């Protein structure tokens, strides 16, 4: 089975930094994309940052210039700098496998890690 385990969340103050980690284990034939989503109370889940290749990354406008997504073998990271109260949310790691002729693409999700940024 495929497992994604996030860690690194916590309670911080405005301007602080955190680094989230996501360890991916199990068999995935082919990875299409990897990324981080977040969901704040009463809000929809949104993409924070995604990787589509070793040198290709995209960011939500709200975090561009402050967050950095990276990958080291089976671990995905999200370096978060200059945190703001609006960043408060549960952050989820996700991996999307590439579809094939006989199977569709699949999304795998971690259980999330909570980031709380106080004013």
Secondary structure as UniProt FT lines:
FT   STRAND          3..7
FT   STRAND          10..13
FT   TURN            14..15
FT   STRAND          18..25
FT   STRAND          31..39
FT   TURN            41..42
FT   STRAND          46..53
FT   TURN            54..55
FT   STRAND          56..59
FT   TURN            61..66
FT   STRAND          67..72
FT   TURN            73..74
FT   STRAND          75..80
FT   HELIX           85..87
FT   STRAND          89..97
FT   STRAND          106..109
FT   STRAND          113..118
//
